Amino acid sequence: MALQRTTLDCGLRIITDDDPTVRSVSVGYFINVGSRDEAPATAGASHFLEHLLFKGTTQRTALQISAAVESVGGEMNAFTSKEYTCFWARVIDTDLPMAIDVVSDLITSSLVTAVDVDAERKVVLEEIAMRDDDPSDLVHELFAETFYGDTTLGRPILGTTSSIKSLSRNSIFNYYKKRYLPQDIVVAVAGNLKHQRVVDR
């Protein structure tokens, strides 16, 4: 295995780990924004935005986004932490160019429409309610709140019911455009690949 790193002129960092013994490849886009970067008024925005970026871009509908990866037997998902947000896909090696194209499209060209914001708001509020009903999830939130107090690390990644209800389309879209910048993104790719081909894509 050979780790290689390239930093593009725009600041985007690309790290690859070539393993020619496999026929699969995984690509992850790690954005340097998580719940600890949110002001109280935007609490939960990082996780909310994670949902919204799958809802459509200037080039693809939500169905086209999911179908592109799933139709070739691949997987795609995302998660948000206190420190960063990650979007990832796993496909066979010959489908890597498509996976890079689809995930790059999400990261750079999502529409974040008002209709999608209202629809996903309900989903996030349901997630908050489900977390509050699950003692094994809730205990982690209570521990962080007790340990870190009223700081960004002490607040829940999902935000609060009141903060999610108050987030507007404009505030989320502005958060997206301000935080999803090339210099704040690391693209990590591992599997059967050629580093320069990944960089070229």
QUIDAJO-V771746 format. One record per residue. N is the residue number from 1. RES is the residue in three letters. PSI is psi as a letter, one per 40 degrees, with the letter a starting at -180 (none if undefined). Layout:
N&RES&PSI ; N&RES&PSI
This chain:
1&MET&i ; 2&ALA&h ; 3&LEU&h ; 4&GLN&i ; 5&ARG&h ; 6&THR&h ; 7&THR&h ; 8&LEU&i ; 9&ASP&d ; 10&CYS&e ; 11&GLY&e ; 12&LEU&h ; 13&ARG&h ; 14&ILE&h ; 15&ILE&h ; 16&THR&i ; 17&ASP&h ; 18&ASP&h ; 19&ASP&g ; 20&PRO&e ; 21&THR&e ; 22&VAL&i ; 23&ARG&e ; 24&SER&i ; 25&VAL&i ; 26&SER&h ; 27&VAL&h ; 28&GLY&h ; 29&TYR&h ; 30&PHE&h ; 31&ILE&h ; 32&ASN&g ; 33&VAL&h ; 34&GLY&a ; 35&SER&d ; 36&ARG&e ; 37&ASP&e ; 38&GLU&i ; 39&ALA&i ; 40&PRO&d ; 41&ALA&d ; 42&THR&f ; 43&ALA&h ; 44&GLY&e ; 45&ALA&d ; 46&SER&d ; 47&HIS&d ; 48&PHE&d ; 49&LEU&d ; 50&GLU&d ; 51&HIS&d ; 52&LEU&d ; 53&LEU&e ; 54&PHE&e ; 55&LYS&e ; 56&GLY&i ; 57&THR&a ; 58&THR&e ; 59&GLN&d ; 60&ARG&i ; 61&THR&i ; 62&ALA&d ; 63&LEU&d ; 64&GLN&d ; 65&ILE&d ; 66&SER&d ; 67&ALA&d ; 68&ALA&d ; 69&VAL&d ; 70&GLU&d ; 71&SER&e ; 72&VAL&e ; 73&GLY&e ; 74&GLY&i ; 75&GLU&i ; 76&MET&h ; 77&ASN&a ; 78&ALA&i ; 79&PHE&i ; 80&THR&h ; 81&SER&a ; 82&LYS&d ; 83&GLU&d ; 84&TYR&i ; 85&THR&h ; 86&CYS&h ; 87&PHE&h ; 88&TRP&i ; 89&ALA&i ; 90&ARG&h ; 91&VAL&i ; 92&ILE&i ; 93&ASP&d ; 94&THR&e ; 95&ASP&e ; 96&LEU&d ; 97&PRO&d ; 98&MET&d ; 99&ALA&d ; 100&ILE&d ; 101&ASP&d ; 102&VAL&d ; 103&VAL&d ; 104&SER&d ; 105&ASP&d ; 106&LEU&d ; 107&ILE&d ; 108&THR&d ; 109&SER&f ; 110&SER&i ; 111&LEU&d ; 112&VAL&g ; 113&THR&i ; 114&ALA&d ; 115&VAL&d ; 116&ASP&d ; 117&VAL&d ; 118&ASP&d ; 119&ALA&d ; 120&GLU&d ; 121&ARG&d ; 122&LYS&d ; 123&VAL&d ; 124&VAL&d ; 125&LEU&d ; 126&GLU&d ; 127&GLU&d ; 128&ILE&d ; 129&ALA&d ; 130&MET&d ; 131&ARG&d ; 132&ASP&d ; 133&ASP&e ; 134&ASP&h ; 135&PRO&d ; 136&SER&d ; 137&ASP&d ; 138&LEU&d ; 139&VAL&d ; 140&HIS&d ; 141&GLU&d ; 142&LEU&d ; 143&PHE&d ; 144&ALA&d ; 145&GLU&d ; 146&THR&d ; 147&PHE&d ; 148&TYR&e ; 149&GLY&a ; 150&ASP&g ; 151&THR&i ; 152&THR&d ; 153&LEU&d ; 154&GLY&e ; 155&ARG&i ; 156&PRO&i ; 157&ILE&d ; 158&LEU&e ; 159&GLY&a ; 160&THR&i ; 161&THR&d ; 162&SER&d ; 163&SER&d ; 164&ILE&d ; 165&LYS&d ; 166&SER&e ; 167&LEU&h ; 168&SER&i ; 169&ARG&d ; 170&ASN&d ; 171&SER&d ; 172&ILE&d ; 173&PHE&d ; 174&ASN&d ; 175&TYR&d ; 176&TYR&d ; 177&LYS&d ; 178&LYS&d ; 179&ARG&d ; 180&TYR&g ; 181&LEU&i ; 182&PRO&d ; 183&GLN&e ; 184&ASP&e ; 185&ILE&h ; 186&VAL&h ; 187&VAL&h ; 188&ALA&h ; 189&VAL&h ; 190&ALA&i ; 191&GLY&a ; 192&ASN&g ; 193&LEU&i ; 194&LYS&h ; 195&HIS&d ; 196&GLN&d ; 197&ARG&d ; 198&VAL&d ; 199&VAL&d ; 200&ASP&d ; 201&ARG&none
